Amino acid sequence: MGLPLLTNTLHTRALTPCIPRRITPRTRAMNHNKYLLPTNSTRRIPNDHPSTSSSSRSSLPISVSPSPSPPPQLCLPAAAVPQHNVRAIRAPPREWPPIRYQTELSTAEAKQFIGDGAPKFRGELREITNGPRGHYYLFAFSGDEWDEESDTAPFQSDSFCDMSSSPEGKQTDALERPAMAHAFGIYPGTLTLSYYVASFGSTLQGPQVAARGKVRKLTMLYVLDRLRILQVRGIEEDLEQLHVHLYDQLLHDTHRYDSKISLDNQISDLVAALCRPSWVNFSGPENQTIARFLSDPNPGVANSFFHQLLLSIELYLRINARHQTNLAMKPLPDMPEKIRWDLMLAQRWLENVEVEAPKKVKDGKGKREQKSSVGFKFPNKKTQVEALRNFAWTLKWPNMHEVEYTLSEDEDPNEVLEDKSINCMSWFTGLLLPGKSMPWILMNALTDCDPDVPETFHNLSQTTPNVGFQYRGHTYWSWECIVGKVLGAAAGVAQIAGWIGPCSASADLSRSEMAIINQMPPRGNKITPSNVRSMVQNSDPLGAYQSTYPVDDYVLLTPNTDDPVEDIRIERLNFSQAASSPKGVHRITENGHQAAEESPVLMFDASITFAITVEHRTRSWKVSLRHDTPFIAAYPCQNGPHVLFCEYQHRVIYADKLVEIQNWGPSGGVEDSEAEDEGGQPENTATGVEEVLVVEAFGVPDNEVFARAWCSFWGLSAITADVNKTCMACAIREAYAALVSVVILTNRSSIAVEVEEVDRLMENL
């Protein structure tokens, strides 16, 4: 049966909107007693039922109940603590209020006892260079740079770091937007706050530089020979020789009457030449599979690509040479977006490809003849092979013995891995551009190395991100597909390089079948520049600035992990053909062009059936995964648990009580007047978070799967937090920072779940 809409058991309180959350002293004084909890209470008990037994939990909704603060504890006075050195004060206590501070705290004391170890969330706006007024790139930062832990999952291989143009740098420096270095959260199926906020930024690329000057016609032999020289020796050190070569061989000289030779003039002329609209724009997703330009059956495509590549490398090396001269103090003009992608292509080529001199081999008659005009060497191929092997083992690929046999290249030395397909050439050569294209190239390379996968699995494209497939008893899903986001919380599921699996199989799909999931956008809040500007004050651990901070304004939240819900289990993963079939499913074919499949892949509506005990009866609940809702990994805190300011309104329930809640969170939108005033387009955004629903999904992983599925059904984004890493108070504050109205609490690191381990050595026997 479907998800019930019970309206007579649990209702949402009528709350006053509190966004923007600029809390005044008067508001705090009026409201702080309203949300206090007893300091010795760790259970949420309904007002009409005093029992704390398990049976009361399973039959009644659970929420935060107002209660007066208990009398202060009697204890000996502690030693005086110097207030001028905040870091010298001890870590926040496990009880509240702290010893000796029963009424108010000074600013220094409040920062230590309330804010020490609690991550702060701040936003930043970046205007588009020479772009239209009122359009920004949005960024969010959590915690501090020196924090030992982060909400970002590390790349499992050095090869995966190429997914981002700034894997270890600032997200503001990344070429791709949002920065892929912050795309994957520490829990499978999640992303980070930084990536979530950046996804609401402007997609404009700024103005383009007008193309000027003429490019000389070049032969393919000259281009490849020049690439080999640049690879080995670099550009000429003498500025005059550099000038002569550029304008005698590559460009028509527009400075022939200038008496002064300038490196900046050469750079500007190369930039203008690369801005010609006939060149490939590598910022487009359809152009980020570089290998398809190398193996295109049309010789003109390959010739044009190598010509553009040569100009890009000439520009890249000149910019690097400029940094070593006295011109380094003079900044270069901002490069257009297209030119920055050309420079990234040049960098990746120099790092991964070596052009060799033409080779000659003997034919069958013993005569020496030229085999080819040029040869390529890929110094990082072994690293790429190991990365693909690690990717497949992590996902527990069912046909791993065949993949290992293919990767060994023992069958025929003349049939190398990079010649199997365009995607294999892209992956094993390492010639990859940053962005969302790499996960698809990686999975395509894996399926191309498995001879038993069906033809429909080949050439998956990032233009259809809501896709997954079932293969030999397991399902695998893209990190942008809602099925993968929800099942990422299940036991034994891993997330690596943008793919989630192995997940539960479904009887609705054949043994080997690909499925595109019908998913709607999430409803609710849309982050705007005004929200980013006010992110700090909307989520500050101390609340509004005051000269003193009353301890009664804060409450210590302690989740109940000792009595988890044990009556939720996944029964079945369901797929039914969508009511409206797709008009055309397009994928990149082997020759590099888009074409409609003769047998288009079907689009499915996905749902999960759970077995849940409600009122002492076990029933099946079918939850449809309707919305593509993101799940944000909570940033870890230190020295917790922390106290929560009383104005951060929230309600705590157990996971099995979600069946009684409907229409939680914002449902409508208003125009963002700030964006309209600043010259941008008016945007629809909800008024803010009125109350955060905190779901205690402790215990078996199926509890979190159910909570995520419920969020997808209602279209609500959620913060996912492991209480062993992030306390409840910090997770709630991050929800207010992200304008998210649901927090899912788990204790996954404390739950022992039996997961089948794979012995790689035994699998190869």
N, C-alpha and C positions, 0 to 999 in steps of 0.2 A: 504494500500500500504506500501511498505517497506521504510526504512529510506533512504532518498535521499542522493546522493553524489554530492552536488553542489560545483563546483570548480570555478565558475566565479563570486562569490559574496564576498568571504572573503578568503584571502590567508595568510598563515603564512609567516612572514618575515624571510629572510635568516639571521641567527644569527651566530656569532662566538661561538663555544663551550666554555663554561666557567667552566668546571669541570676538575680538582679541582679548586675551587673558591678561589684562593690565589690572592687577588686583590692588585695590586701595586699602589703606589701613582700616577705614570704616567698615568696608565689606568683610574684612577678615575678622574684625572684632565681633561683628554680628553673627557670623556663620561658623566660627571655629568650634563651638560646642555641638553643632548639629551633626558633625561627622566623626566624632571621637569614638574610639573603640577602647574597651578595657585593656590595660597593658598586659594583663595576665591571660587574655583570651586569644586562643589560636584557632578557634572554630567559628564558623558563621552559623548562628542558631536562629531559627525563625522566632518572631516575637511571641507567637502563640503556642510555642512548644518548647519547654525548658530542657527536654532531654537531649543528651549528646550522643545517643546511641546511633549505630549504623542504620537502624530501621527508620529513624526519623529523617535521616539524610535522603533515603531513597524514596520517601513519600511526599516530601514537601520541598518547595523551592527555597533556595538559600540565598540570602542577600546580606548586605552590610546593614547592621542595625545600630541606630544611634544609642549611645550609652554614655553616662557621665564618667569622667576620669576617676580612677581610684585615688584614695589618699596617698600622698607621697610616702615612700618607704623610709623607714628610720635607719640611718646608717651613720657611721663615723665620717666626719668631714675629711675630704681628700686633700692631698697636698696642693698648695697653690700652684697654678699653672701659668706661666708667663703668656700674656695675651699678645705681646708684640711678635712672637714667633708662632705662626699658625701651625707649621709643620711639626712643632715640638709637642703639640697636644696629642694625646693618645687617640687611637682609632675609635670610631663611633662605637658606643656600647651596644650590647645585645638587648638591653632594656631601655625603656624610655619612660619618663625623662631621665637624663643622665644625672649621676650623683652630683650633689651640690647645686644643680641648676634646676630648681623646681618651678621657677616662674618665667624668667626671661634669659635670653642669651644675647651677648654682644655680637657685633658683626663678625669679629675674628672667631669667637666661639661657635657661632652658627655655621660659618664656613667649614669648621673642623668637624663638629659633631653631626651636622646635617649633610654637608656637601662633600666631605672628604671621601674620595673613592667613587662618588656618584658621577657618571659621565654627563657632560653638558652637550647640548645639541645646538649648533649654530648654523645659520644659513648665510649664503653669500651670493651676490648677483654679479654677473659680468655682462657688460654691454657688448653687443656685436660691433666689432670694429667697422666704422664707416657704414653701419647698418641703420635701418629705420629706428626712429625713436620709440621707446617703450617696449622693445623686444630684448629679452635677456636670456643668457644661459644661467641655469639654476644649479647651485651646489649646496651640499649639506656635509657637515663635518661632525663626527662623534668622538668624544673623549679627547685624549691627547696623543701626540705623535710617539711619546715614549711609553705608552701603555704596553704591557707585556702581551695582552690578549686583544683581539679585535673581532669585529663582526664579519670580517671578510675571510672566506675560505682561501687558503693558499693554493696556488696551482700545484697539481700533483706531479708535474714534470716541467723541466726547463723549457721544453718545446711549447708547452701551453702558454708560456709567458708572452709569446708573440701574438697572442690574442689581443693584447693591449699595446698601444704605442708608448705607454708609460707604466709598466708593471710595478715599478718600485718608486715612482715619482708621485707628484701631485695629480689629482684627478683633473685639475684645471689645465694641466699641460697636455692632456691626452688629445690625440687627433680625433679619435672616434668619440661620439657622444650618444649616450652616456659612456663613461669610461668602463671598459670591460674588466679592468683590474679590480673593480668594486661590484661586479655583477653578481657574484655567487656568495650567498651567506654561508655561515658555518654549519647550518642544518640543511639537509637535502630538501630541495624544493623551495628554498628561500633566496631572497636577494638582500642587499644591504640598504640602509636608509639613504646613503649617498646615491646609489643607483636609482632608487625609487624617486627621490626628489628631482634628480637630473632628468628623468624621463619626461617631466612636465615643462622642461625648458624649450626655448624656441628652436625650430629646425632650420632657420634661415642660415645661409652660409656667407652672407655679406656680399658686397659688390665684387664684380670681376674686373680684372685689368684688361683694357682694350689691347687686342693683339696688334703688334706692329712689327715691321721688319719682315724680311723674307728668309726662308730656310732654304739652304742649298740642297739639291738632290744628291743623294748618297747611294753608292752601291752597297749591297749586302755584305760583300767581302770587306769593304773598308769599315763598315760599322762594327762587324765582329772583331776585326783586327784592332780597332781602336778600343773596344771594350776590354780586350785582353791586355793591351798596354796599360790602360788605366787600372786594371786589376793588379798588375805586377808592379808598375812604377809610379802610378799616380799621375797627376797633371804636372806640366812643366813648372819648374821652380822659378824660371826667369819670366818676369811679367810681360816683357816684350814678346818672347816666344809664345807665351800663352795667348796674347792678343792676336798675333799673326795666325796661329793655328785656328782660333775660333772664327775669325773673319775670312780666312782663306778657304777653310774646309767646311764649316758648319753654317755660318750665317753670312748674309750680305752686310758689308760694313756700312753702318750709318754714322760712324764717327771718323771718316777718312780725313776730314779737314780739321779734326781736333789735334792740337799739338801735344796734349797730355794723355798718356795711356792710363786708364783707370780700371781697377778691378771691379769697382761698383758699377761702372757702365756695362761691363761684361755680364755681371749678374742681372742687372735690370733688362738687358737685351734678351738673355736666356729666359727670364720670367715672361717677358712679352711674347717670345716665340712659342713658349709652352701654353700660352693662353689661347692659342688658336682653337676654335670650336671643333676642328676636325680631329684633334687628339682625343684619346680616351680619357674620360673622367672616372678615376678609380674610386671616387667616393660613393658611386652607385653600387648597390648590392649585386646587380647583375654583372658588374665588371671586376669583381674582387676575386674571381677564380683566374689567376694569372696564366695558368697553364693552357687555358683554352686559346689564348692568343698565340702561344708557341706552336700549337699543333693544329691550327686552323687550316682546313684544306685550301683556302684561298691564299695564295702566296702574298697578295697585297696586304692582308691583315697582319701577318707576321713581320713583313718588312716595315710597315708603319709602326708596329709596336717596338721593334728594336731601334728604330730611328728616335722615337719618343724616349725610350729608355736611355739612349746615349746622351741626348740633350739633358735629361734629368740627372744623370751621373756627373756630367760636366758641371752642372749647376751645383750639385751637392758638394763636389770636391772643391769648388771655388769658394763656397760659403765656409767650409771647414778651413781652407787656407786663409781666409780673411780673418778668422778668429786668432790666428797666430801672428798677425801683423799689427801695426799701429792703428789700423782701421777698426780694430775690435772695440775700441772705446766709443765709436760712432755706431749707434744702433741702425740696423737695416729696417727699411719699411716693412710693415706687416705683410706677410705673404698671403695671397689669396688661398682659399680653401683647396682649390684644385691643385695648385702648385705644391702645397704641403703634402698632398697625397702622392704627387710625383716624386718628391724628395723621400718619402717613406719607401716607395718602390725602389728607388736607387739604393737606399740603405740596406734593404732586405736582399737585393741582388748581390751587393758587394759582400754581404755576410754569408751567403749560402751558395753562390754559384761562382765557379771558376771557368773561364773560357780557355780552352787548350788550343795549341797550334794544330793545324790540319795533320791528320795521321795517314800514313800509307801502309798498306798491307799487301801481301802476296796473294795472287789469285790461284786458281787450281793449276795453271800452267807454269807457275813459278815466276811469273812476271810481277813487278811491283806496279801497283796502280793506286791512285788516290781514292780512299774509301769515302771520305766526306770532306766538305770544305771547312768544317769546324767541329770541335768536340767540347763537351761540357763535363765538368767534374763537380760533384756535390759533396763537400767535406763534412757536412752534418747529417748525412744519410743514416749512419748507424744510430745517431741520437734520435732521429725521427722514427726509425724502426722500433727502438726500445719504447718510445713514447706510445706508439700504436699498440704494442704488445701490452704495456701497462694499462692502457685504456680498455682493451678487451678483457683482460683478467679482472680488472676492477668491476666491470659490468657482468662478470661471469658468463661470457659469451658461450652459448650452447655448443657451437661447433669449433671449439678452440683448437682441437688437434689439426683440423684442416687449415686454420689460419696460421698456426705455427709452421706447418709444412710449407705454406706459401711464403712466409717471411724468411724461411731458411734459404731460398733461392738455389736449392741444390739440384732441382730437376733439369734446368737448362740455363747455363750461365749467360746465354745470349738473350734470354727473356728476363730482363731486369724488372724490378718492382715498378719503377716509375713509368714503364711502358705499358702497364696494364690498362690504364684509363687516365682521363684528364685529372680526376681527383687524386689518383695515386701519384701522378706526376707533381701535382701541387703539394701534396703532403710530404712525400719522401725527398723532394728537392729542398723543402723548407722555404719555398718561395711563396710566402703567405702574407697577406695584409691584415692589419688589426681590424677588429670589429666582429660582428656576429657571423661572418662567413666561415670562420675556422671550425666551429663545432660541426657544421654540415660537411665540410670537406673531410674532416676526420672520420665521421661516421660513414661517409661514402667510400672512403679508402678502406675501411674495415669490411664493408659489405663486398667491395670489389676483390678483397683477398679471401673471401669465403665463397667457394664455388657452388655451394648448395643454396644460397639465398635466392628467392624469386626475382624476376626481372624488375618488378615494381619497386623493390627496395633501393635500386640504384638511382643515383643522381637526385637525392633529396635536395630541396632548395630552401634557403632561408626566407624566400618570399611566401612560403606556406609554413609558418612556425608552429601552428597548432596541429602537430602531426606526431604519430607514434606508430609502432608496429608490434605485432605478436610473432615470435619466432621460437618454435620448439619449446613451448611450455612457459615462456616468459614474455613480458611486454616491456618495451623500452620507449621512453617518451622524451621529447624535447623539453628543455627547461622553460620554454615559453608556452607549453601546453598545460592546461589546467589539470588534466589527469595526472601528469607527472608532478605537478606542484602539490596535489593532495596526497598521492601515494608516496611522495618523498618521505612522509612521516612514518611509513610502515617499517616493520622490522626487516633488517637485511637489505635495505635499499640504499644505494650509494648515488652520489652525484659527482660526475667527473667531466670536465671540459664541455659543459652544456648539455649533458645527457643524464637521464635519471633511470636507474634500473639496477638489478632486475626486479620488476614489479609483478603483481599477481596476474595470472593468465585469465582469459575470459572465454567462456563457452560460446559466446556470440560471434567470435572471430574464428576464422579458420586457423590451422596450425601455423601457417605463415601468411600473414595478411597485414597490409598497411591500412591505417585509419586516420582520416582527418576529422578532428573534433569540432563540432559546432559550439562555439563559445561567444558569449556577448561581452562587451566591455563592462568593467565593474562600475557600479553606481556609487554615488557618494561624493566625497570631497575631491576637488581638483586644486592642487597647490599652485598658488599664484605668487608673483613677486612680493606682494604685501605679506603673505604668509611666511615667506622666507625671511623677510626683514624682521618679523616679530617672533621668529622661532626660539630665540634665546629666552625672552621673557615669558613666552607661552609654556616653557618647559623647565624653568629654573627650579632647582631643588629647594631654594629658600622662598620662592614666591616673590612678591613685590618687595622692593628695597625698603628697609626700615632701620631706624637707629637701634632698636632692640627687637628681638624675635621671641614672642611668648611660646613657651614649650607646649602649651595647650593647643596651638595651631597645627601641631604635627602629630601623626599617629604612626606607630610602628606596626607594619603589616607583616604577619607571619602566615604563610600558606600552610594548609593542612596536607602534608604528604603521607601521614600515617594511615589514612583511611581512604585509599583511592577507589575510584569506580572500577569494578571488576566485571561488569555485566554488559560490556559493549564488545562486539566482535564483528569483523568483516565477514559477510556471507558470500557475496558475489560481486563481481565487476561486470556491469551491464553496458551493452552498446545496442542501440536501435537506429536504423537509418533515419536521418533527419527528414522532416516533412518536405523541405525544399532542397532538392539535390543541387550541387554546385553547377553553375553554368559551364564552367571549364576549369579543370585542374591543370595548371601549367607547371612544367618542371624544366630544368636545364638539361637538354639532351646531350648525347655524347659528342656531337659536333659543335656544341657550345651555343646553340640557338634554342629559343623557347618554342615549344610546340605542345599542342594539346594531346593528351594520351588517347589512344584509340579506345582503351577501356579505362575511363576515368576512375580514380580512386573515390570510393563512396565517402560521404560525410555522415558522421554518426553523432547522435546525442548520447552523452555518457552519463552514467549514474552508478552509485554504489549502494548495495543493499547491506544493512547492518542488522544484527540481532541485538536488541536492546530490551532490558527488563524494565518495564514501566508498571508501577503499582503491582509488583510481585508477579507480573505476567511477562513472559518473553514474547516479544513481537518482532516482526521484520519491518524495518523502516527503509524505504527507498529514497535516497537523497540524490537529486539531479544536480550535476555539475554544470550549472547554467552560465555562470559568469567567470571570466578570466581574472580572478582576483589575485593580487600579489600577496605574498607572505614575507614579512620583513624579519630578518634575524635580529634579535635584540642585542644591543652592544653590551659586552660583559662589564660588570662593575666590580669594584674592589672594596674590601672592608665592610661588606654588607652583613645583614640587611640594613637598608637605610629607611629613614622615616619619610613619610609623604605629607606634603602640605595639604591642609584640609580642603582647599578649593579644587583640587583634582578629584572630581566626583567620579565614582566608580561603583560597580556592583559585582559581587563575586558569586559565581554559581559553579556547580559541578557539571561535568560534561554531559551527563545523562539528562540534565534539565534543559538542554538546548531545544528539545522537542516542544517545549512550552513557550518559546519566545519567537515572536514574529516581528518583522519590520523594525529591526533594531537599527539605530544610527540614522544618519541623514538620508533623505530621499529626494530632495529637490535642490535647486540651485538658484543663486542670485548673481547678477552681474558684478564683476569686480570693477568698482568705480575707479580704482587706482590705475589699472591698466588702461582704462578708457581716457583718463585724464592725461596720462603720459604719452598718449598718441598711439598706443597699441590697440589691438582688437579687444573689445569687451569679452570676457571669458565667464563661463558659468562655473561657479564654485559654491559649495555649501557654506552655511554660516559658521561652521566649526563643530567641534566635538562637545556635546552637552554632557555625555556620560560614557565612560568606558566600561564595556562588559568584559570582566575578567573570568575566563573559563579555566577551571582547574582540571586539566587533562592528565593528571598523574596516573601512574600505573602502566598498564599495557600500552604499546604504541597505537593500538587501534583507537584509543580514546582521542589522540591527537588527529588521527585520520578523520574521525567523525567530526571533530571541531572544524577542521579545514573544509570538509565537504559542506558543512552547514554554512560556513562563510561563503563558499562558492554559490550555494543555492540562493542566498540573499544578496550576493554581490558586494560583500564587505571585505575590505582589506584587513589584515590582522598583523599584530606583532607576535612573533613566536619566541618564547624565552624559556630557557632551562634554568630553573631556580638555583641550580648549583653554580651557574655562571652569572646570572643576572637576577637581582632581587625583584620582588613584585613592584616596589615603589618605582624603581628605575624603568621597568618595562612600561608602567602606566605613564610616566613622564614622556617616554619616547613615543607613545601613542599620541599624546597631545602635540608633540613636535611634528609628527607626520600627519596629523589630522586623521588618525585612524581610530575607530571606535570599538575595536575588539583586541584583546590580549589573550593569547593562549599560553598557559603555563604548563610546563612539563618537568619531569625529573629524569630525562632519558639517560643521563650519565650515571644514575644510581640504580637503574633497572637492568637486571641481567636478562638479556634476551638471547635465546639460543639461535645462532645463525650458523648455517652450514659453511664451514671453511673449505676452501678449494686448495688442494695441494698441487702447485704448478708442476712439480717434478713428476708426481704420480699421473697427472693428466696426460703427460707426454708419452707415457709408456704404451 
